[in-house]
Amino acid sequence: MVKKMEMLFIVLHVLFGLGAFAGSLLLAISFKDKFHELSKLQRTALLVTIGSLFATLVVTMAARGNVIFALFFSFLAVGACGYLAFTKPKKA
């Protein structure tokens, strides 16, 4: 009985984590053209959220011994955060 509960919590943790990950990426995509119009606190919060979710994936992949995927998600995280933080806003 205990093993079933542990497995259920692991599955729910993964599902909720994927939901949070997808939500943060959708949030980043929705703000990509307006990112520089956000306050510094809002920009920082968005970057920390995305970075933290990617870090969770990287640590999980590395802990399971999947170094290739850990590196892939690391580069993807740096690219996503760098794209948001350092691209110039479009002029109207």
Residue frames relative to the residue before (quaternion, step in Angstrom):
aa qw qx qy qz dx dy dz
M 1.0000 0.0000 0.0000 0.0000 0.00 0.00 0.00
V 0.6516 0.5178 -0.3169 0.4548 3.57 0.98 -0.85
K 0.6426 0.5331 -0.3281 0.4419 3.58 0.95 -0.82
K 0.6367 0.5219 -0.3322 0.4603 3.59 1.01 -0.74
M 0.6567 0.4991 -0.3124 0.4713 3.59 0.98 -0.80
E 0.6343 0.5198 -0.3329 0.4655 3.58 0.99 -0.81
M 0.6660 0.5007 -0.2988 0.4653 3.56 0.94 -0.89
L 0.6263 0.5320 -0.3333 0.4621 3.57 1.02 -0.76
F 0.6712 0.4898 -0.3004 0.4683 3.59 0.93 -0.87
I 0.6249 0.5228 -0.3394 0.4702 3.59 1.04 -0.69
V 0.6628 0.4978 -0.3021 0.4708 3.58 0.90 -0.91
L 0.6666 0.4881 -0.3062 0.4729 3.60 0.92 -0.86
H 0.6159 0.5413 -0.3418 0.4592 3.59 1.03 -0.75
V 0.6596 0.4957 -0.3022 0.4774 3.57 0.94 -0.89
L 0.6730 0.4996 -0.3056 0.4517 3.61 0.85 -0.90
F 0.6763 0.4718 -0.2979 0.4809 3.59 0.91 -0.87
G 0.6278 0.5361 -0.3268 0.4600 3.57 1.06 -0.73
L 0.6527 0.4961 -0.3098 0.4815 3.57 0.98 -0.81
G 0.6305 0.5281 -0.3276 0.4651 3.57 1.06 -0.74
A 0.6639 0.4895 -0.2996 0.4795 3.57 0.96 -0.86
F 0.6345 0.5299 -0.3209 0.4622 3.56 1.02 -0.82
A 0.6733 0.4794 -0.2925 0.4808 3.59 0.86 -0.95
G 0.6533 0.5238 -0.3141 0.4474 3.58 0.95 -0.83
S 0.6757 0.4792 -0.3084 0.4677 3.58 0.92 -0.81
L 0.6431 0.5021 -0.3337 0.4722 3.59 1.01 -0.68
L 0.6415 0.5047 -0.3252 0.4776 3.58 0.98 -0.76
L 0.6219 0.5307 -0.3298 0.4720 3.57 1.06 -0.75
A 0.6603 0.4997 -0.3038 0.4713 3.58 0.94 -0.87
I 0.6500 0.5064 -0.3148 0.4711 3.59 0.96 -0.84
S 0.6765 0.5046 -0.3078 0.4394 3.58 0.92 -0.85
F 0.7317 0.4017 -0.2300 0.5004 3.60 1.14 -0.56
K 0.3925 0.7704 -0.4611 0.1997 3.61 1.21 -0.11
D 0.7177 0.4142 -0.2613 0.4950 3.63 0.98 -0.70
K 0.7376 0.3842 -0.2045 0.5163 3.59 1.19 -0.48
F 0.3388 0.7916 -0.4668 0.2017 3.59 1.29 0.02
H 0.7116 0.4623 -0.2659 0.4574 3.59 0.88 -0.88
E 0.6075 0.5372 -0.3562 0.4643 3.59 1.27 -0.14
L 0.5496 0.6056 -0.3962 0.4173 3.59 1.25 -0.26
S 0.5690 -0.5667 0.4523 0.3880 3.56 -1.21 0.39
K 0.6665 -0.5012 0.3612 0.4172 3.57 -1.25 0.36
L 0.6333 0.5307 -0.3228 0.4617 3.58 1.04 -0.79
Q 0.6639 0.4985 -0.3054 0.4664 3.61 0.94 -0.85
R 0.6459 0.5075 -0.3198 0.4723 3.59 0.98 -0.83
T 0.6569 0.5102 -0.3080 0.4618 3.56 0.94 -0.89
A 0.6497 0.5211 -0.3145 0.4555 3.58 0.94 -0.88
L 0.6580 0.5067 -0.3068 0.4650 3.57 0.96 -0.85
L 0.6803 0.4808 -0.2902 0.4709 3.59 0.91 -0.87
V 0.6444 0.5079 -0.3262 0.4695 3.60 0.99 -0.76
T 0.6387 0.5273 -0.3251 0.4565 3.59 0.97 -0.83
I 0.6867 0.4668 -0.2867 0.4779 3.57 0.82 -0.96
G 0.6616 0.5140 -0.3059 0.4523 3.57 0.91 -0.89
S 0.6625 0.5125 -0.3023 0.4550 3.58 0.97 -0.84
L 0.6628 0.4921 -0.3139 0.4690 3.56 0.95 -0.78
F 0.6401 0.4916 -0.3261 0.4922 3.57 1.01 -0.74
A 0.6326 0.5333 -0.3384 0.4482 3.62 0.97 -0.79
T 0.6144 0.5406 -0.3404 0.4631 3.57 1.05 -0.74
L 0.6585 0.4982 -0.3046 0.4748 3.57 0.95 -0.86
V 0.6607 0.5152 -0.3113 0.4485 3.58 0.90 -0.92
V 0.6690 0.4911 -0.3052 0.4669 3.60 0.88 -0.92
T 0.6486 0.5144 -0.3181 0.4620 3.58 0.96 -0.83
M 0.6661 0.4928 -0.3041 0.4701 3.58 0.89 -0.91
A 0.6735 0.4923 -0.3013 0.4618 3.59 0.90 -0.88
A 0.6457 0.5263 -0.3208 0.4508 3.60 1.01 -0.79
R 0.6936 0.4443 -0.2666 0.5005 3.55 1.11 -0.64
G 0.5697 -0.6417 0.3610 0.3652 3.58 1.27 0.11
N 0.5475 0.6097 -0.3993 0.4111 3.58 1.24 0.20
V 0.1233 -0.8533 0.5050 0.0396 3.54 0.41 1.30
I 0.6155 0.5616 -0.3566 0.4227 3.61 1.00 -0.74
F 0.6928 0.4457 -0.2819 0.4919 3.59 0.87 -0.89
A 0.5986 0.5510 -0.3615 0.4553 3.61 1.08 -0.65
L 0.6663 0.4801 -0.2957 0.4879 3.59 0.95 -0.84
F 0.6230 0.5483 -0.3311 0.4490 3.57 1.01 -0.83
F 0.7053 0.4443 -0.2685 0.4828 3.59 0.84 -0.95
S 0.5874 0.5564 -0.3728 0.4543 3.60 1.13 -0.54
F 0.6846 0.4701 -0.2821 0.4804 3.58 0.88 -0.95
L 0.6275 0.5335 -0.3285 0.4622 3.56 1.06 -0.76
A 0.6472 0.5181 -0.3117 0.4642 3.61 0.99 -0.82
V 0.6664 0.4888 -0.3043 0.4737 3.56 0.87 -0.94
G 0.6551 0.5171 -0.3111 0.4547 3.58 0.98 -0.82
A 0.6735 0.4984 -0.2972 0.4579 3.58 0.89 -0.93
C 0.6967 0.4534 -0.2779 0.4815 3.59 0.85 -0.94
G 0.6438 0.5204 -0.3191 0.4614 3.57 1.02 -0.76
Y 0.6238 0.5383 -0.3309 0.4601 3.56 1.03 -0.80
L 0.6885 0.4728 -0.2852 0.4702 3.57 0.87 -0.92
A 0.7450 0.4558 -0.2392 0.4243 3.56 0.80 -1.02
F 0.8290 0.3053 -0.1199 0.4530 3.58 0.92 -0.83
T 0.5143 0.6101 -0.4560 0.3942 3.61 1.17 0.10
K 0.4758 -0.6625 0.5039 0.2844 3.53 -1.11 0.72
P 0.4974 -0.6435 0.4782 0.3313 3.59 -1.01 0.70
K 0.5053 -0.6400 0.4842 0.3172 3.56 -1.13 0.68
K 0.3599 -0.7205 0.5491 0.2233 3.53 -1.05 0.78
A 0.4372 -0.7206 0.4812 0.2409 3.54 -0.93 0.92
